[in-house]
Amino acid sequence: MFDEVSPRYDLLNDVLSAGNSRLWRIATTRAIAPRKGMRVLDIAAGTGTSSAAIAAHGAHVIAADFSEGMLAEGRKRNADNDLIEFVFADATKLPFDDDSFDAATISYGLRNVSDPKQAIAEMVRVVKPGGRIVIAEFSRPSSDAVNWAYTKYNRHVLPRVAALINRDAAEAYKYLNESIEAWPTQEELAKWLREAGLERVAYRNLSLGIVALHRGFVPSAPVTTSTAARKKPAAPKKEPKSAPTPKATPATKKPPTAKKPATKTSTPASKGTDK
Ligand SMILES: C[S@@+](CC[C@H](N)C(=O)[O-])C[C@H]1O[C@@H](n2cnc3c(N)ncnc32)[C@H](O)[C@@H]1O
């Protein structure tokens, strides 16, 4: 399905989101807090629009996707960008080593993955202790009136407008609507992240909750246990129900005796960047 829409994928996004998709990308990139020297995994990267925004801050980005059509379009568009590397990869079975990235992110992709919890587990596996995971995904508008109007737009307007731009896209955007309606709420997704063992899980709504931006940090490993032990889900911690402007606590504040020292990248990257 994504192979078919790949050439006009970004144009469709701009039109159908009335330009909001660009603002959502800016917010997502801020939450990732990329900087020079960081190695960031962008899963379900599609044509690499999200990857390019991250690479613009100097980070090296592995843009992973399992649609050859999207990857081909992404390689073409980003041919002159040495910081982006396109890799064929299934989000549920990543071909990367444990602890090999400073951060992992997925924009508008997790909802499409057949086993999203497994994809989250894979992100936790490949991100270094102290690194962050950022998820941008369509979500549930907080107001009933907005939710009603948004549902009508998705069901009736979106597939028709999409078909005007790309005949093949109508079916894809009908699917988009169905998958959005079936997707868990902000709170539910935050719960999945905590269950996967992430710490300091928080989210904020963008455009009244049409999109939600979730983030969490991979815990630092206990000094005496193996990497595998770190990956076991931690007991859920009590956290605020929502954090509209999540502020990360610097990793250095964590008890140094119980945890492996946080990686160098996590401290500066976490200072009030994902507001
Ligand atoms: C809506 S696009 C998002 C593209 C990009 N992240 C963006 O923000 O524009 C969703 C992408 O998820 C990819 N995808 C879906 N399931 C996947 C999986 N299991 N592994 C890797 N990519 C997947 C699709 O191929 C598609 O390119």
The ligand as a MOL file (V3000), in Angstrom:
LIG
                    3D

  0  0  0     0  0            999 V3000
M  V30 BEGIN CTAB
M  V30 COUNTS 27 29 0 0 0
M  V30 BEGIN ATOM
M  V30 1 C 2.6000 6.8220 7.2520 0
M  V30 2 S 4.1840 6.2860 6.7720 0 CHG=1
M  V30 3 C 5.2240 7.2730 7.8070 0
M  V30 4 C 6.4730 7.7150 7.1560 0
M  V30 5 C 7.3290 8.7100 7.9200 0
M  V30 6 N 7.7190 8.2290 9.2350 0
M  V30 7 C 6.7020 10.0610 8.0280 0
M  V30 8 O 6.5930 10.5910 9.1280 0
M  V30 9 O 6.3420 10.6260 7.0070 0 CHG=-1
M  V30 10 C 4.2450 4.7440 7.5320 0
M  V30 11 C 5.4210 3.9060 7.1370 0
M  V30 12 O 5.4460 2.7720 7.9960 0
M  V30 13 C 6.0580 1.7350 7.2670 0
M  V30 14 N 5.8530 0.4790 8.0010 0
M  V30 15 C 4.6800 -0.0760 8.3530 0
M  V30 16 N 4.9020 -1.2150 9.0300 0
M  V30 17 C 6.2460 -1.3760 9.1020 0
M  V30 18 C 7.0940 -2.3500 9.6780 0
M  V30 19 N 6.6060 -3.4350 10.3200 0
M  V30 20 N 8.4200 -2.1850 9.5690 0
M  V30 21 C 8.9450 -1.1120 8.9310 0
M  V30 22 N 8.1860 -0.1520 8.3630 0
M  V30 23 C 6.8570 -0.2840 8.4520 0
M  V30 24 C 5.4210 1.8430 5.8980 0
M  V30 25 O 6.1510 1.1720 4.9160 0
M  V30 26 C 5.3760 3.3670 5.7200 0
M  V30 27 O 6.4870 3.8250 5.0060 0
M  V30 END ATOM
M  V30 BEGIN BOND
M  V30 1 1 1 2
M  V30 2 1 2 3
M  V30 3 1 2 10
M  V30 4 1 3 4
M  V30 5 1 4 5
M  V30 6 1 5 6
M  V30 7 1 5 7
M  V30 8 2 7 8
M  V30 9 1 7 9
M  V30 10 1 10 11
M  V30 11 1 11 12
M  V30 12 1 11 26
M  V30 13 1 12 13
M  V30 14 1 13 14
M  V30 15 1 13 24
M  V30 16 1 14 15
M  V30 17 1 14 23
M  V30 18 2 15 16
M  V30 19 1 16 17
M  V30 20 1 17 18
M  V30 21 2 17 23
M  V30 22 1 18 19
M  V30 23 2 18 20
M  V30 24 1 20 21
M  V30 25 2 21 22
M  V30 26 1 22 23
M  V30 27 1 24 25
M  V30 28 1 24 26
M  V30 29 1 26 27
M  V30 END BOND
M  V30 END CTAB
M  END
